[in-house]
């Protein structure tokens, strides 16, 4: 008999939480970057620019991790 593949709901919830964090970062990063690039004469230009770039990169990383976690929950890939 074949065992039915079922989605692990706890791992799926973790993946959806990561995607929710990614969604927040996807709006926050480019908005902060736009505000920073429009005000390049301010004294906090360089720290805000670095922070906004880090937020944008972390959004992409969280997207990859969230999708990877969701795929793990669906296809039962054990680590």
N, CA, C, O and CB atoms as a CASP TS submission, in Angstrom:
PFRMAT TS
TARGET T0000
AUTHOR 0000-0000-0000
METHOD Language model
MODEL 1
PARENT N/A
ATOM      1  N   UNK     1       0.830  -1.191   0.000  1.00  0.00           N
ATOM      2  CA  UNK     1       0.000   0.000   0.000  1.00  0.00           C
ATOM      3  C   UNK     1       0.868   1.245   0.000  1.00  0.00           C
ATOM      4  O   UNK     1       1.912   1.305   0.648  1.00  0.00           O
ATOM      5  CB  UNK     1      -0.941   0.004   1.204  1.00  0.00           C
ATOM      6  N   UNK     2       0.413   2.212  -0.730  1.00  0.00           N
ATOM      7  CA  UNK     2       1.146   3.477  -0.767  1.00  0.00           C
ATOM      8  C   UNK     2       0.654   4.402   0.329  1.00  0.00           C
ATOM      9  O   UNK     2      -0.537   4.476   0.631  1.00  0.00           O
ATOM     10  CB  UNK     2       1.002   4.153  -2.139  1.00  0.00           C
ATOM     11  N   UNK     3       1.615   5.104   0.912  1.00  0.00           N
ATOM     12  CA  UNK     3       1.264   6.084   1.932  1.00  0.00           C
ATOM     13  C   UNK     3       0.906   7.388   1.243  1.00  0.00           C
ATOM     14  O   UNK     3       1.613   7.838   0.342  1.00  0.00           O
ATOM     15  CB  UNK     3       2.426   6.289   2.945  1.00  0.00           C
ATOM     16  N   UNK     4      -0.187   7.989   1.666  1.00  0.00           N
ATOM     17  CA  UNK     4      -0.610   9.240   1.047  1.00  0.00           C
ATOM     18  C   UNK     4       0.285  10.380   1.505  1.00  0.00           C
ATOM     19  O   UNK     4       0.613  10.499   2.685  1.00  0.00           O
ATOM     20  CB  UNK     4      -2.079   9.545   1.382  1.00  0.00           C
ATOM     21  N   UNK     5       0.670  11.209   0.555  1.00  0.00           N
ATOM     22  CA  UNK     5       1.456  12.382   0.894  1.00  0.00           C
ATOM     23  C   UNK     5       0.520  13.483   1.368  1.00  0.00           C
ATOM     24  O   UNK     5      -0.414  13.870   0.666  1.00  0.00           O
ATOM     25  CB  UNK     5       2.301  12.855  -0.313  1.00  0.00           C
ATOM     26  N   UNK     6       0.783  13.973   2.556  1.00  0.00           N
ATOM     27  CA  UNK     6      -0.028  15.049   3.117  1.00  0.00           C
ATOM     28  C   UNK     6       0.867  16.217   3.451  1.00  0.00           C
ATOM     29  O   UNK     6       2.051  16.054   3.744  1.00  0.00           O
ATOM     30  CB  UNK     6      -0.801  14.577   4.368  1.00  0.00           C
ATOM     31  N   UNK     7       0.289  17.382   3.404  1.00  0.00           N
ATOM     32  CA  UNK     7       1.040  18.596   3.719  1.00  0.00           C
ATOM     33  C   UNK     7       1.187  18.711   5.227  1.00  0.00           C
ATOM     34  O   UNK     7       0.214  18.581   5.969  1.00  0.00           O
ATOM     35  CB  UNK     7       0.342  19.856   3.137  1.00  0.00           C
ATOM     36  N   UNK     8       2.415  18.955   5.671  1.00  0.00           N
ATOM     37  CA  UNK     8       2.678  19.175   7.088  1.00  0.00           C
ATOM     38  C   UNK     8       2.263  20.610   7.423  1.00  0.00           C
ATOM     39  O   UNK     8       2.906  21.565   6.987  1.00  0.00           O
ATOM     40  CB  UNK     8       4.194  18.917   7.439  1.00  0.00           C
ATOM     41  N   UNK     9       1.202  20.751   8.186  1.00  0.00           N
ATOM     42  CA  UNK     9       0.606  22.072   8.419  1.00  0.00           C
ATOM     43  C   UNK     9       1.492  22.988   9.255  1.00  0.00           C
ATOM     44  O   UNK     9       1.476  24.203   9.056  1.00  0.00           O
ATOM     45  CB  UNK     9      -0.733  21.917   9.099  1.00  0.00           C
ATOM     46  N   UNK    10       2.264  22.433  10.186  1.00  0.00           N
ATOM     47  CA  UNK    10       3.145  23.280  11.000  1.00  0.00           C
ATOM     48  C   UNK    10       4.248  23.904  10.159  1.00  0.00           C
ATOM     49  O   UNK    10       4.562  25.084  10.313  1.00  0.00           O
ATOM     50  CB  UNK    10       3.760  22.469  12.139  1.00  0.00           C
ATOM     51  N   UNK    11       4.833  23.112   9.271  1.00  0.00           N
ATOM     52  CA  UNK    11       5.879  23.647   8.401  1.00  0.00           C
ATOM     53  C   UNK    11       5.279  24.631   7.404  1.00  0.00           C
ATOM     54  O   UNK    11       5.918  25.622   7.050  1.00  0.00           O
ATOM     55  CB  UNK    11       6.609  22.507   7.659  1.00  0.00           C
ATOM     56  N   UNK    12       4.057  24.364   6.950  1.00  0.00           N
ATOM     57  CA  UNK    12       3.384  25.281   6.033  1.00  0.00           C
ATOM     58  C   UNK    12       3.142  26.628   6.699  1.00  0.00           C
ATOM     59  O   UNK    12       3.314  27.668   6.063  1.00  0.00           O
ATOM     60  CB  UNK    12       2.057  24.682   5.551  1.00  0.00           C
ATOM     61  N   UNK    13       2.743  26.629   7.972  1.00  0.00           N
ATOM     62  CA  UNK    13       2.528  27.886   8.695  1.00  0.00           C
ATOM     63  C   UNK    13       3.825  28.671   8.828  1.00  0.00           C
ATOM     64  O   UNK    13       3.825  29.897   8.713  1.00  0.00           O
ATOM     65  CB  UNK    13       1.938  27.613  10.082  1.00  0.00           C
ATOM     66  N   UNK    14       4.943  27.963   9.071  1.00  0.00           N
ATOM     67  CA  UNK    14       6.241  28.645   9.149  1.00  0.00           C
ATOM     68  C   UNK    14       6.593  29.293   7.820  1.00  0.00           C
ATOM     69  O   UNK    14       7.108  30.410   7.787  1.00  0.00           O
ATOM     70  CB  UNK    14       7.346  27.661   9.563  1.00  0.00           C
ATOM     71  N   UNK    15       6.318  28.596   6.729  1.00  0.00           N
ATOM     72  CA  UNK    15       6.592  29.147   5.401  1.00  0.00           C
ATOM     73  C   UNK    15       5.744  30.355   5.094  1.00  0.00           C
ATOM     74  O   UNK    15       6.225  31.315   4.493  1.00  0.00           O
ATOM     75  CB  UNK    15       6.371  28.101   4.348  1.00  0.00           C
ATOM     76  N   UNK    16       4.476  30.323   5.500  1.00  0.00           N
ATOM     77  CA  UNK    16       3.594  31.468   5.263  1.00  0.00           C
ATOM     78  C   UNK    16       3.993  32.666   6.112  1.00  0.00           C
ATOM     79  O   UNK    16       3.841  33.811   5.685  1.00  0.00           O
ATOM     80  CB  UNK    16       2.146  31.089   5.549  1.00  0.00           C
ATOM     81  N   UNK    17       4.502  32.409   7.316  1.00  0.00           N
ATOM     82  CA  UNK    17       5.003  33.513   8.146  1.00  0.00           C
ATOM     83  C   UNK    17       6.217  34.166   7.503  1.00  0.00           C
ATOM     84  O   UNK    17       6.356  35.389   7.522  1.00  0.00           O
ATOM     85  CB  UNK    17       5.361  33.011   9.557  1.00  0.00           C
ATOM     86  N   UNK    18       7.092  33.348   6.935  1.00  0.00           N
ATOM     87  CA  UNK    18       8.262  33.896   6.243  1.00  0.00           C
ATOM     88  C   UNK    18       7.845  34.721   5.032  1.00  0.00           C
ATOM     89  O   UNK    18       8.447  35.756   4.749  1.00  0.00           O
ATOM     90  CB  UNK    18       9.206  32.767   5.810  1.00  0.00           C
ATOM     91  N   UNK    19       6.818  34.268   4.317  1.00  0.00           N
ATOM     92  CA  UNK    19       6.336  35.029   3.173  1.00  0.00           C
ATOM     93  C   UNK    19       5.663  36.331   3.601  1.00  0.00           C
ATOM     94  O   UNK    19       5.729  37.325   2.879  1.00  0.00           O
ATOM     95  CB  UNK    19       5.369  34.187   2.358  1.00  0.00           C
ATOM     96  N   UNK    20       5.016  36.335   4.766  1.00  0.00           N
ATOM     97  CA  UNK    20       4.413  37.573   5.271  1.00  0.00           C
ATOM     98  C   UNK    20       5.501  38.587   5.632  1.00  0.00           C
ATOM     99  O   UNK    20       5.365  39.779   5.354  1.00  0.00           O
ATOM    100  CB  UNK    20       3.519  37.281   6.504  1.00  0.00           C
ATOM    101  N   UNK    21       6.575  38.105   6.252  1.00  0.00           N
ATOM    102  CA  UNK    21       7.702  38.994   6.560  1.00  0.00           C
ATOM    103  C   UNK    21       8.315  39.516   5.268  1.00  0.00           C
ATOM    104  O   UNK    21       8.695  40.683   5.182  1.00  0.00           O
ATOM    105  CB  UNK    21       8.773  38.257   7.409  1.00  0.00           C
ATOM    106  N   UNK    22       8.410  38.650   4.266  1.00  0.00           N
ATOM    107  CA  UNK    22       8.944  39.047   2.966  1.00  0.00           C
ATOM    108  C   UNK    22       8.082  40.141   2.332  1.00  0.00           C
ATOM    109  O   UNK    22       8.614  41.083   1.744  1.00  0.00           O
ATOM    110  CB  UNK    22       9.031  37.832   2.029  1.00  0.00           C
ATOM    111  N   UNK    23       6.781  40.025   2.447  1.00  0.00           N
ATOM    112  CA  UNK    23       5.881  41.019   1.873  1.00  0.00           C
ATOM    113  C   UNK    23       6.087  42.383   2.526  1.00  0.00           C
ATOM    114  O   UNK    23       6.092  43.407   1.844  1.00  0.00           O
ATOM    115  CB  UNK    23       4.425  40.573   2.029  1.00  0.00           C
ATOM    116  N   UNK    24       6.256  42.393   3.839  1.00  0.00           N
ATOM    117  CA  UNK    24       6.504  43.647   4.544  1.00  0.00           C
ATOM    118  C   UNK    24       7.830  44.253   4.088  1.00  0.00           C
ATOM    119  O   UNK    24       7.917  45.455   3.835  1.00  0.00           O
ATOM    120  CB  UNK    24       6.511  43.421   6.072  1.00  0.00           C
ATOM    121  N   UNK    25       8.857  43.413   3.986  1.00  0.00           N
ATOM    122  CA  UNK    25      10.169  43.899   3.570  1.00  0.00           C
ATOM    123  C   UNK    25      10.165  44.369   2.118  1.00  0.00           C
ATOM    124  O   UNK    25      10.902  45.289   1.764  1.00  0.00           O
ATOM    125  CB  UNK    25      11.214  42.811   3.758  1.00  0.00           C
ATOM    126  N   UNK    26       9.342  43.745   1.278  1.00  0.00           N
ATOM    127  CA  UNK    26       9.270  44.145  -0.127  1.00  0.00           C
ATOM    128  C   UNK    26       8.664  45.541  -0.297  1.00  0.00           C
ATOM    129  O   UNK    26       8.981  46.234  -1.264  1.00  0.00           O
ATOM    130  CB  UNK    26       8.454  43.130  -0.915  1.00  0.00           C
ATOM    131  N   UNK    27       7.814  45.950   0.613  1.00  0.00           N
ATOM    132  CA  UNK    27       7.284  47.310   0.555  1.00  0.00           C
ATOM    133  C   UNK    27       8.197  48.296   1.273  1.00  0.00           C
ATOM    134  O   UNK    27       8.368  49.429   0.821  1.00  0.00           O
ATOM    135  CB  UNK    27       5.887  47.359   1.162  1.00  0.00           C
ATOM    136  N   UNK    28       8.776  47.875   2.376  1.00  0.00           N
ATOM    137  CA  UNK    28       9.603  48.765   3.182  1.00  0.00           C
ATOM    138  C   UNK    28      10.916  49.124   2.483  1.00  0.00           C
ATOM    139  O   UNK    28      11.311  50.290   2.476  1.00  0.00           O
ATOM    140  CB  UNK    28       9.894  48.122   4.524  1.00  0.00           C
ATOM    141  N   UNK    29      11.590  48.143   1.902  1.00  0.00           N
ATOM    142  CA  UNK    29      12.898  48.366   1.288  1.00  0.00           C
ATOM    143  C   UNK    29      12.881  49.358   0.140  1.00  0.00           C
ATOM    144  O   UNK    29      13.607  50.350   0.197  1.00  0.00           O
ATOM    145  CB  UNK    29      13.446  47.075   0.802  1.00  0.00           C
ATOM    146  N   UNK    30      12.082  49.136  -0.905  1.00  0.00           N
ATOM    147  CA  UNK    30      12.061  50.095  -2.014  1.00  0.00           C
ATOM    148  C   UNK    30      11.519  51.476  -1.622  1.00  0.00           C
ATOM    149  O   UNK    30      11.948  52.487  -2.177  1.00  0.00           O
ATOM    150  CB  UNK    30      11.231  49.538  -3.142  1.00  0.00           C
ATOM    151  N   UNK    31      10.585  51.523  -0.674  1.00  0.00           N
ATOM    152  CA  UNK    31      10.077  52.824  -0.225  1.00  0.00           C
ATOM    153  C   UNK    31      11.176  53.613   0.462  1.00  0.00           C
ATOM    154  O   UNK    31      11.358  54.800   0.191  1.00  0.00           O
ATOM    155  CB  UNK    31       8.881  52.645   0.725  1.00  0.00           C
ATOM    156  N   UNK    32      11.907  52.958   1.348  1.00  0.00           N
ATOM    157  CA  UNK    32      13.011  53.622   2.027  1.00  0.00           C
ATOM    158  C   UNK    32      14.114  53.998   1.044  1.00  0.00           C
ATOM    159  O   UNK    32      14.726  55.058   1.177  1.00  0.00           O
ATOM    160  CB  UNK    32      13.572  52.726   3.130  1.00  0.00           C
ATOM    161  N   UNK    33      14.369  53.154   0.074  1.00  0.00           N
ATOM    162  CA  UNK    33      15.374  53.455  -0.944  1.00  0.00           C
ATOM    163  C   UNK    33      14.977  54.665  -1.774  1.00  0.00           C
ATOM    164  O   UNK    33      15.816  55.512  -2.081  1.00  0.00           O
ATOM    165  CB  UNK    33      15.587  52.250  -1.852  1.00  0.00           C
ATOM    166  N   UNK    34      13.716  54.748  -2.134  1.00  0.00           N
ATOM    167  CA  UNK    34      13.225  55.899  -2.898  1.00  0.00           C
ATOM    168  C   UNK    34      13.341  57.192  -2.086  1.00  0.00           C
ATOM    169  O   UNK    34      13.777  58.221  -2.602  1.00  0.00           O
ATOM    170  CB  UNK    34      11.762  55.673  -3.323  1.00  0.00           C
ATOM    171  N   UNK    35      12.952  57.130  -0.827  1.00  0.00           N
ATOM    172  CA  UNK    35      13.062  58.315   0.019  1.00  0.00           C
ATOM    173  C   UNK    35      14.516  58.731   0.224  1.00  0.00           C
ATOM    174  O   UNK    35      14.829  59.921   0.270  1.00  0.00           O
ATOM    175  CB  UNK    35      12.402  58.059   1.367  1.00  0.00           C
ATOM    176  N   UNK    36      15.390  57.754   0.344  1.00  0.00           N
ATOM    177  CA  UNK    36      16.806  58.045   0.538  1.00  0.00           C
ATOM    178  C   UNK    36      17.419  58.676  -0.708  1.00  0.00           C
ATOM    179  O   UNK    36      18.178  59.640  -0.607  1.00  0.00           O
ATOM    180  CB  UNK    36      17.562  56.771   0.905  1.00  0.00           C
ATOM    181  N   UNK    37      17.095  58.140  -1.876  1.00  0.00           N
ATOM    182  CA  UNK    37      17.676  58.666  -3.105  1.00  0.00           C
ATOM    183  C   UNK    37      17.144  60.047  -3.470  1.00  0.00           C
ATOM    184  O   UNK    37      17.811  60.796  -4.183  1.00  0.00           O
ATOM    185  CB  UNK    37      17.416  57.713  -4.237  1.00  0.00           C
ATOM    186  N   UNK    38      15.959  60.390  -2.992  1.00  0.00           N
ATOM    187  CA  UNK    38      15.420  61.731  -3.246  1.00  0.00           C
ATOM    188  C   UNK    38      16.042  62.785  -2.339  1.00  0.00           C
ATOM    189  O   UNK    38      16.005  63.972  -2.665  1.00  0.00           O
ATOM    190  CB  UNK    38      13.913  61.730  -3.063  1.00  0.00           C
ATOM    191  N   UNK    39      16.611  62.380  -1.210  1.00  0.00           N
ATOM    192  CA  UNK    39      17.194  63.322  -0.254  1.00  0.00           C
ATOM    193  C   UNK    39      18.686  63.036  -0.083  1.00  0.00           C
ATOM    194  O   UNK    39      19.134  62.688   1.010  1.00  0.00           O
ATOM    195  CB  UNK    39      16.465  63.237   1.113  1.00  0.00           C
ATOM    196  N   UNK    40      19.449  63.184  -1.159  1.00  0.00           N
ATOM    197  CA  UNK    40      20.866  62.842  -1.084  1.00  0.00           C
ATOM    198  C   UNK    40      21.724  63.915  -0.425  1.00  0.00           C
ATOM    199  O   UNK    40      22.927  63.716  -0.258  1.00  0.00           O
ATOM    200  CB  UNK    40      21.385  62.574  -2.456  1.00  0.00           C
ATOM    201  N   UNK    41      21.140  65.040  -0.050  1.00  0.00           N
ATOM    202  CA  UNK    41      21.915  66.087   0.613  1.00  0.00           C
ATOM    203  C   UNK    41      21.805  66.023   2.141  1.00  0.00           C
ATOM    204  O   UNK    41      22.397  66.849   2.836  1.00  0.00           O
ATOM    205  CB  UNK    41      21.456  67.450   0.125  1.00  0.00           C
ATOM    206  N   UNK    42      21.068  65.067   2.660  1.00  0.00           N
ATOM    207  CA  UNK    42      20.893  64.927   4.112  1.00  0.00           C
ATOM    208  C   UNK    42      22.105  64.244   4.741  1.00  0.00           C
ATOM    209  O   UNK    42      22.824  63.517   4.055  1.00  0.00           O
ATOM    210  CB  UNK    42      19.613  64.128   4.428  1.00  0.00           C
ATOM    211  N   UNK    43      22.342  64.467   6.038  1.00  0.00           N
ATOM    212  CA  UNK    43      23.521  63.858   6.682  1.00  0.00           C
ATOM    213  C   UNK    43      23.412  62.338   6.879  1.00  0.00           C
ATOM    214  O   UNK    43      24.436  61.667   7.006  1.00  0.00           O
ATOM    215  CB  UNK    43      23.749  64.509   8.024  1.00  0.00           C
ATOM    216  N   UNK    44      22.209  61.793   6.906  1.00  0.00           N
ATOM    217  CA  UNK    44      22.035  60.344   7.090  1.00  0.00           C
ATOM    218  C   UNK    44      21.873  59.598   5.772  1.00  0.00           C
ATOM    219  O   UNK    44      21.297  58.511   5.740  1.00  0.00           O
ATOM    220  CB  UNK    44      20.831  60.074   7.969  1.00  0.00           C
ATOM    221  N   UNK    45      22.375  60.172   4.689  1.00  0.00           N
ATOM    222  CA  UNK    45      22.194  59.581   3.365  1.00  0.00           C
ATOM    223  C   UNK    45      22.836  58.189   3.268  1.00  0.00           C
ATOM    224  O   UNK    45      22.175  57.232   2.866  1.00  0.00           O
ATOM    225  CB  UNK    45      22.784  60.504   2.298  1.00  0.00           C
ATOM    226  N   UNK    46      24.102  58.076   3.629  1.00  0.00           N
ATOM    227  CA  UNK    46      24.826  56.807   3.480  1.00  0.00           C
ATOM    228  C   UNK    46      24.267  55.714   4.408  1.00  0.00           C
ATOM    229  O   UNK    46      24.051  54.597   3.939  1.00  0.00           O
ATOM    230  CB  UNK    46      26.321  57.020   3.768  1.00  0.00           C
ATOM    231  N   UNK    47      24.022  55.984   5.702  1.00  0.00           N
ATOM    232  CA  UNK    47      23.450  54.906   6.544  1.00  0.00           C
ATOM    233  C   UNK    47      22.066  54.449   6.082  1.00  0.00           C
ATOM    234  O   UNK    47      21.760  53.257   6.132  1.00  0.00           O
ATOM    235  CB  UNK    47      23.358  55.374   7.989  1.00  0.00           C
ATOM    236  N   UNK    48      21.229  55.387   5.634  1.00  0.00           N
ATOM    237  CA  UNK    48      19.905  54.993   5.150  1.00  0.00           C
ATOM    238  C   UNK    48      19.992  54.230   3.833  1.00  0.00           C
ATOM    239  O   UNK    48      19.203  53.318   3.590  1.00  0.00           O
ATOM    240  CB  UNK    48      19.019  56.222   4.978  1.00  0.00           C
ATOM    241  N   UNK    49      20.934  54.595   2.996  1.00  0.00           N
ATOM    242  CA  UNK    49      21.115  53.887   1.731  1.00  0.00           C
ATOM    243  C   UNK    49      21.555  52.450   1.982  1.00  0.00           C
ATOM    244  O   UNK    49      21.037  51.521   1.363  1.00  0.00           O
ATOM    245  CB  UNK    49      22.143  54.613   0.847  1.00  0.00           C
ATOM    246  N   UNK    50      22.504  52.270   2.881  1.00  0.00           N
ATOM    247  CA  UNK    50      22.981  50.929   3.209  1.00  0.00           C
ATOM    248  C   UNK    50      21.863  50.105   3.850  1.00  0.00           C
ATOM    249  O   UNK    50      21.693  48.928   3.532  1.00  0.00           O
ATOM    250  CB  UNK    50      24.201  51.004   4.152  1.00  0.00           C
ATOM    251  N   UNK    51      21.105  50.728   4.753  1.00  0.00           N
ATOM    252  CA  UNK    51      19.997  50.027   5.422  1.00  0.00           C
ATOM    253  C   UNK    51      18.928  49.600   4.422  1.00  0.00           C
ATOM    254  O   UNK    51      18.425  48.479   4.495  1.00  0.00           O
ATOM    255  CB  UNK    51      19.371  50.921   6.504  1.00  0.00           C
ATOM    256  N   UNK    52      18.581  50.470   3.502  1.00  0.00           N
ATOM    257  CA  UNK    52      17.534  50.138   2.533  1.00  0.00           C
ATOM    258  C   UNK    52      17.989  49.041   1.576  1.00  0.00           C
ATOM    259  O   UNK    52      17.182  48.201   1.178  1.00  0.00           O
ATOM    260  CB  UNK    52      17.127  51.382   1.744  1.00  0.00           C
ATOM    261  N   UNK    53      19.255  49.037   1.203  1.00  0.00           N
ATOM    262  CA  UNK    53      19.760  47.975   0.334  1.00  0.00           C
ATOM    263  C   UNK    53      19.768  46.636   1.080  1.00  0.00           C
ATOM    264  O   UNK    53      19.440  45.601   0.499  1.00  0.00           O
ATOM    265  CB  UNK    53      21.182  48.320  -0.174  1.00  0.00           C
ATOM    266  N   UNK    54      20.135  46.654   2.339  1.00  0.00           N
ATOM    267  CA  UNK    54      20.108  45.417   3.148  1.00  0.00           C
ATOM    268  C   UNK    54      18.682  44.902   3.289  1.00  0.00           C
ATOM    269  O   UNK    54      18.458  43.693   3.236  1.00  0.00           O
ATOM    270  CB  UNK    54      20.723  45.663   4.551  1.00  0.00           C
ATOM    271  N   UNK    55      17.712  45.802   3.467  1.00  0.00           N
ATOM    272  CA  UNK    55      16.310  45.388   3.575  1.00  0.00           C
ATOM    273  C   UNK    55      15.836  44.770   2.264  1.00  0.00           C
ATOM    274  O   UNK    55      15.114  43.773   2.283  1.00  0.00           O
ATOM    275  CB  UNK    55      15.414  46.589   3.955  1.00  0.00           C
ATOM    276  N   UNK    56      16.229  45.339   1.130  1.00  0.00           N
ATOM    277  CA  UNK    56      15.835  44.775  -0.166  1.00  0.00           C
ATOM    278  C   UNK    56      16.436  43.388  -0.379  1.00  0.00           C
ATOM    279  O   UNK    56      15.760  42.486  -0.873  1.00  0.00           O
ATOM    280  CB  UNK    56      16.264  45.707  -1.303  1.00  0.00           C
ATOM    281  N   UNK    57      17.688  43.219  -0.013  1.00  0.00           N
ATOM    282  CA  UNK    57      18.336  41.913  -0.159  1.00  0.00           C
ATOM    283  C   UNK    57      17.691  40.887   0.780  1.00  0.00           C
ATOM    284  O   UNK    57      17.494  39.732   0.403  1.00  0.00           O
ATOM    285  CB  UNK    57      19.855  42.025   0.130  1.00  0.00           C
ATOM    286  N   UNK    58      17.366  41.315   1.999  1.00  0.00           N
ATOM    287  CA  UNK    58      16.745  40.381   2.939  1.00  0.00           C
ATOM    288  C   UNK    58      15.334  39.996   2.489  1.00  0.00           C
ATOM    289  O   UNK    58      14.871  38.902   2.813  1.00  0.00           O
ATOM    290  CB  UNK    58      16.699  40.993   4.344  1.00  0.00           C
ATOM    291  N   UNK    59      14.647  40.861   1.757  1.00  0.00           N
ATOM    292  CA  UNK    59      13.331  40.500   1.224  1.00  0.00           C
ATOM    293  C   UNK    59      13.451  39.368   0.218  1.00  0.00           C
ATOM    294  O   UNK    59      12.635  38.446   0.220  1.00  0.00           O
ATOM    295  CB  UNK    59      12.659  41.716   0.572  1.00  0.00           C
ATOM    296  N   UNK    60      14.455  39.429  -0.638  1.00  0.00           N
ATOM    297  CA  UNK    60      14.664  38.366  -1.625  1.00  0.00           C
ATOM    298  C   UNK    60      15.042  37.056  -0.926  1.00  0.00           C
ATOM    299  O   UNK    60      14.576  35.983  -1.309  1.00  0.00           O
ATOM    300  CB  UNK    60      15.765  38.772  -2.638  1.00  0.00           C
ATOM    301  N   UNK    61      15.882  37.156   0.092  1.00  0.00           N
ATOM    302  CA  UNK    61      16.284  35.956   0.833  1.00  0.00           C
ATOM    303  C   UNK    61      15.087  35.339   1.557  1.00  0.00           C
ATOM    304  O   UNK    61      14.922  34.119   1.547  1.00  0.00           O
ATOM    305  CB  UNK    61      17.399  36.295   1.843  1.00  0.00           C
ATOM    306  N   UNK    62      14.252  36.168   2.184  1.00  0.00           N
ATOM    307  CA  UNK    62      13.068  35.645   2.882  1.00  0.00           C
ATOM    308  C   UNK    62      12.078  35.016   1.902  1.00  0.00           C
ATOM    309  O   UNK    62      11.401  34.046   2.241  1.00  0.00           O
ATOM    310  CB  UNK    62      12.376  36.766   3.677  1.00  0.00           C
ATOM    311  N   UNK    63      11.992  35.563   0.690  1.00  0.00           N
ATOM    312  CA  UNK    63      11.126  34.968  -0.324  1.00  0.00           C
ATOM    313  C   UNK    63      11.612  33.570  -0.676  1.00  0.00           C
ATOM    314  O   UNK    63      10.814  32.635  -0.753  1.00  0.00           O
ATOM    315  CB  UNK    63      11.077  35.850  -1.583  1.00  0.00           C
ATOM    316  N   UNK    64      12.909  33.421  -0.890  1.00  0.00           N
ATOM    317  CA  UNK    64      13.466  32.107  -1.211  1.00  0.00           C
ATOM    318  C   UNK    64      13.260  31.128  -0.061  1.00  0.00           C
ATOM    319  O   UNK    64      12.853  29.987  -0.279  1.00  0.00           O
ATOM    320  CB  UNK    64      14.958  32.224  -1.541  1.00  0.00           C
ATOM    321  N   UNK    65      13.540  31.570   1.163  1.00  0.00           N
ATOM    322  CA  UNK    65      13.389  30.678   2.318  1.00  0.00           C
ATOM    323  C   UNK    65      11.929  30.283   2.545  1.00  0.00           C
ATOM    324  O   UNK    65      11.640  29.134   2.881  1.00  0.00           O
ATOM    325  CB  UNK    65      13.944  31.348   3.577  1.00  0.00           C
ATOM    326  N   UNK    66      11.011  31.232   2.361  1.00  0.00           N
ATOM    327  CA  UNK    66       9.591  30.936   2.542  1.00  0.00           C
ATOM    328  C   UNK    66       9.078  29.939   1.524  1.00  0.00           C
ATOM    329  O   UNK    66       8.366  28.998   1.874  1.00  0.00           O
ATOM    330  CB  UNK    66       8.781  32.203   2.458  1.00  0.00           C
ATOM    331  N   UNK    67       9.438  30.141   0.259  1.00  0.00           N
ATOM    332  CA  UNK    67       9.007  29.196  -0.771  1.00  0.00           C
ATOM    333  C   UNK    67       9.644  27.826  -0.570  1.00  0.00           C
ATOM    334  O   UNK    67       9.001  26.800  -0.790  1.00  0.00           O
ATOM    335  CB  UNK    67       9.351  29.732  -2.160  1.00  0.00           C
ATOM    336  N   UNK    68      10.894  27.811  -0.156  1.00  0.00           N
ATOM    337  CA  UNK    68      11.571  26.541   0.106  1.00  0.00           C
ATOM    338  C   UNK    68      10.902  25.799   1.259  1.00  0.00           C
ATOM    339  O   UNK    68      10.751  24.579   1.196  1.00  0.00           O
ATOM    340  CB  UNK    68      13.055  26.778   0.419  1.00  0.00           C
ATOM    341  N   UNK    69      10.501  26.509   2.308  1.00  0.00           N
ATOM    342  CA  UNK    69       9.826  25.883   3.442  1.00  0.00           C
ATOM    343  C   UNK    69       8.461  25.334   3.036  1.00  0.00           C
ATOM    344  O   UNK    69       8.071  24.255   3.482  1.00  0.00           O
ATOM    345  CB  UNK    69       9.669  26.887   4.587  1.00  0.00           C
ATOM    346  N   UNK    70       7.740  26.062   2.201  1.00  0.00           N
ATOM    347  CA  UNK    70       6.434  25.589   1.734  1.00  0.00           C
ATOM    348  C   UNK    70       6.595  24.340   0.866  1.00  0.00           C
ATOM    349  O   UNK    70       5.801  23.405   0.964  1.00  0.00           O
ATOM    350  CB  UNK    70       5.704  26.702   0.943  1.00  0.00           C
ATOM    351  N   UNK    71       7.610  24.328   0.029  1.00  0.00           N
ATOM    352  CA  UNK    71       7.850  23.143  -0.796  1.00  0.00           C
ATOM    353  C   UNK    71       8.230  21.947   0.078  1.00  0.00           C
ATOM    354  O   UNK    71       7.840  20.816  -0.212  1.00  0.00           O
ATOM    355  CB  UNK    71       8.959  23.421  -1.831  1.00  0.00           C
ATOM    356  N   UNK    72       8.989  22.196   1.144  1.00  0.00           N
ATOM    357  CA  UNK    72       9.330  21.113   2.073  1.00  0.00           C
ATOM    358  C   UNK    72       8.082  20.554   2.743  1.00  0.00           C
ATOM    359  O   UNK    72       7.982  19.346   2.957  1.00  0.00           O
ATOM    360  CB  UNK    72      10.318  21.609   3.136  1.00  0.00           C
ATOM    361  N   UNK    73       7.137  21.415   3.075  1.00  0.00           N
ATOM    362  CA  UNK    73       5.923  20.932   3.735  1.00  0.00           C
ATOM    363  C   UNK    73       5.057  20.104   2.790  1.00  0.00           C
ATOM    364  O   UNK    73       4.369  19.183   3.230  1.00  0.00           O
ATOM    365  CB  UNK    73       5.116  22.108   4.278  1.00  0.00           C
ATOM    366  N   UNK    74       5.083  20.416   1.519  1.00  0.00           N
ATOM    367  CA  UNK    74       4.249  19.686   0.566  1.00  0.00           C
ATOM    368  C   UNK    74       4.852  18.348   0.151  1.00  0.00           C
ATOM    369  O   UNK    74       4.138  17.356   0.003  1.00  0.00           O
ATOM    370  CB  UNK    74       4.015  20.531  -0.659  1.00  0.00           C
ATOM    371  N   UNK    75       6.151  18.328  -0.033  1.00  0.00           N
ATOM    372  CA  UNK    75       6.778  17.142  -0.592  1.00  0.00           C
ATOM    373  C   UNK    75       7.581  16.328   0.403  1.00  0.00           C
ATOM    374  O   UNK    75       8.305  15.414   0.010  1.00  0.00           O
ATOM    375  CB  UNK    75       7.653  17.533  -1.704  1.00  0.00           C
ATOM    376  N   UNK    76       7.466  16.645   1.696  1.00  0.00           N
ATOM    377  CA  UNK    76       8.056  15.848   2.783  1.00  0.00           C
ATOM    378  C   UNK    76       9.549  15.610   2.601  1.00  0.00           C
ATOM    379  O   UNK    76      10.026  14.487   2.767  1.00  0.00           O
ATOM    380  CB  UNK    76       7.348  14.514   2.887  1.00  0.00           C
ATOM    381  N   UNK    77      10.283  16.659   2.263  1.00  0.00           N
ATOM    382  CA  UNK    77      11.721  16.517   2.150  1.00  0.00           C
ATOM    383  C   UNK    77      12.310  16.675   3.538  1.00  0.00           C
ATOM    384  O   UNK    77      12.219  17.747   4.136  1.00  0.00           O
ATOM    385  CB  UNK    77      12.323  17.552   1.154  1.00  0.00           C
ATOM    386  N   UNK    78      12.901  15.638   4.041  1.00  0.00           N
ATOM    387  CA  UNK    78      13.466  15.645   5.397  1.00  0.00           C
ATOM    388  C   UNK    78      14.850  16.231   5.376  1.00  0.00           C
ATOM    389  O   UNK    78      15.624  15.999   4.447  1.00  0.00           O
ATOM    390  CB  UNK    78      13.503  14.233   5.991  1.00  0.00           C
ATOM    391  N   UNK    79      15.171  17.016   6.437  1.00  0.00           N
ATOM    392  CA  UNK    79      16.508  17.620   6.544  1.00  0.00           C
ATOM    393  C   UNK    79      17.310  16.878   7.568  1.00  0.00           C
ATOM    394  O   UNK    79      18.466  17.222   7.815  1.00  0.00           O
ATOM    395  CB  UNK    79      16.427  19.112   6.912  1.00  0.00           C
TER
END
